């Protein structure tokens, strides 16, 4: 069998080191995100996240699957308090699942991990009322707004296309948008 014809001539490896980029802190909810890969067209988002003790996210419905690998600390879903996710845990969440993420108030350290999400999280308040939708596009827009409000550089992440490349992170916001 012959080597296939090159369809995408990759000139460099597209790689992100989470230790070389500043995570983007959420302004009110006790966590920060490091975007790694945001594919708005296919609805896939890959993030490294840090959640402080006491963080509790809205209850959410997954339109697609989630893979979450915990690298530090401990967290659980409110609905599954007897199944804490600790460093080294890999969790698969099927599309259609509903739950609420939390880090215990008395946790000794922040919970951290990598997540690969397909589709969107549809978020609801404690009374079951719709709040918003988080997807690759929404994550990118929120992150850009936070960077602009706080006058900080946009972190580098991969945004795929026919000619996949970096987003231009690390530059002032005006230059990164070009």
C-alpha positions in Angstrom: 0.0 0.0 0.0 1.3 3.4 -0.9 1.5 6.4 1.4 -1.7 8.4 1.0 -1.6 11.8 -0.8 -1.1 14.7 1.7 -4.4 16.6 2.1 -3.3 19.0 4.7 0.3 20.0 4.5 1.1 20.5 8.2 4.1 22.9 8.6 4.3 22.6 12.4 2.7 20.7 15.3 -0.2 22.5 16.9 0.4 22.2 20.6 -0.5 24.1 23.7 1.3 23.9 27.0 -1.1 24.8 29.9 1.9 25.9 31.9 2.9 28.5 29.3 -0.6 30.2 29.1 -2.5 32.2 31.6 -6.0 30.7 32.3 -9.0 33.0 31.9 -10.8 33.5 35.3 -14.6 33.6 35.3 -15.5 36.9 36.9 -17.8 35.5 39.5 -18.1 31.7 39.6 -14.8 30.6 41.2 -13.1 28.9 38.3 -10.7 29.6 35.4 -10.5 28.1 32.0 -7.6 27.5 29.6 -9.0 26.9 26.2 -7.0 24.4 24.2 -9.2 23.7 21.1 -12.4 25.5 20.1 -14.2 24.1 17.0 -17.3 26.2 16.5 -18.2 24.4 13.2 -18.3 20.9 14.7 -19.2 21.9 18.3 -16.2 20.5 20.0 -14.4 22.2 22.8 -11.3 21.1 24.8 -10.5 23.0 28.0 -8.2 22.7 31.0 -10.2 24.0 34.0 -9.4 24.9 37.6 -12.3 25.0 40.1 -11.8 26.6 43.5 -13.3 24.9 46.7 -16.9 25.9 47.0 -17.5 26.3 43.2 -20.9 25.2 42.1 -21.9 25.4 38.5 -25.5 25.6 37.2 -27.4 22.4 36.6 -26.9 21.5 32.9 -28.1 19.2 30.1 -25.5 17.9 27.7 -26.5 17.8 24.0 -23.4 15.7 23.3 -20.8 13.7 25.1 -18.1 14.8 27.6 -14.8 13.2 28.5 -13.3 14.6 31.8 -10.0 13.6 33.2 -9.3 15.0 36.7 -5.7 15.9 37.3 -5.9 17.5 40.8 -8.2 17.8 43.7 -11.7 16.4 44.1 -15.2 17.2 42.8 -18.5 15.6 42.3 -22.0 16.0 40.9 -24.7 17.1 43.3 -26.7 14.1 42.1 -23.9 11.7 42.9 -22.3 12.7 46.2 -21.0 9.2 46.8 -19.0 9.1 43.6 -16.3 11.8 44.0 -13.9 12.3 41.1 -10.3 12.5 42.3 -7.0 13.0 40.7 -6.5 10.2 38.1 -10.3 9.7 37.5 -11.6 9.6 33.9 -15.3 10.3 33.5 -17.5 9.7 30.5 -20.8 11.5 30.3 -23.3 10.5 27.6 -25.3 13.0 25.6 -28.7 13.7 27.3 -27.3 13.6 30.8 -28.3 16.2 33.4 -26.2 17.1 36.5 -24.6 19.9 38.6 -20.9 20.2 39.1 -19.5 21.1 42.5 -16.3 21.2 44.5 -16.9 20.7 48.2 -16.5 23.9 50.4 -14.0 22.0 52.6 -11.8 20.8 49.7 -8.1 21.1 50.5 -7.2 22.3 47.0 -8.7 23.3 43.7 -10.0 20.6 41.4 -8.4 20.6 38.0 -8.8 18.7 34.8 -9.1 18.3 31.1 -12.5 18.1 29.4 -13.4 17.3 25.8 -17.0 18.3 25.1 -19.1 17.6 22.0 -22.2 19.9 21.6 -23.4 22.2 24.2 -24.3 22.5 27.9 -27.8 23.9 28.3 -27.7 25.6 31.7 -30.6 26.0 34.2 -31.0 27.8 37.6 -32.1 26.0 40.8 -35.8 26.4 39.8 -35.3 24.7 36.4 -35.4 28.0 34.4 -33.2 28.3 31.4 -30.1 30.5 31.9 -27.9 30.1 28.8 -26.0 27.7 26.5 -22.3 27.0 26.7 -20.7 25.8 23.5 -17.5 26.3 21.6 -18.7 29.6 20.2 -20.1 30.9 23.6 -16.9 29.9 25.4 -14.8 31.8 22.9 -17.1 34.9 23.0 -17.1 34.9 26.8 -13.4 34.5 27.0 -12.7 37.3 24.5 -15.1 39.6 26.5 -13.3 38.8 29.8 -9.9 39.4 28.2 -11.1 42.8 26.8 -12.7 43.8 30.2 -9.6 42.9 32.1 -7.1 44.2 29.5 -5.3 40.9 29.3 -3.9 39.0 26.3 -6.0 36.3 24.8 -4.5 32.9 25.5 -3.3 30.8 22.7 -5.6 28.0 21.6 -6.2 26.0 18.5 -9.1 26.9 16.2 -9.4 24.4 13.4 -10.2 25.1 9.8 -9.1 23.7 6.4 -5.8 25.3 7.3 -5.8 24.8 11.1 -3.7 27.3 12.9 -3.5 29.2 16.2 -5.9 32.0 17.1 -3.2 34.6 17.5 -3.3 34.5 21.4 -0.7 36.3 23.4 -1.3 39.4 21.4 -3.3 42.5 22.5 -7.0 41.9 21.9 -7.1 44.2 18.8 -4.3 42.3 17.1 -5.7 38.9 18.1 -9.0 39.6 16.4 -7.3 40.1 13.0 
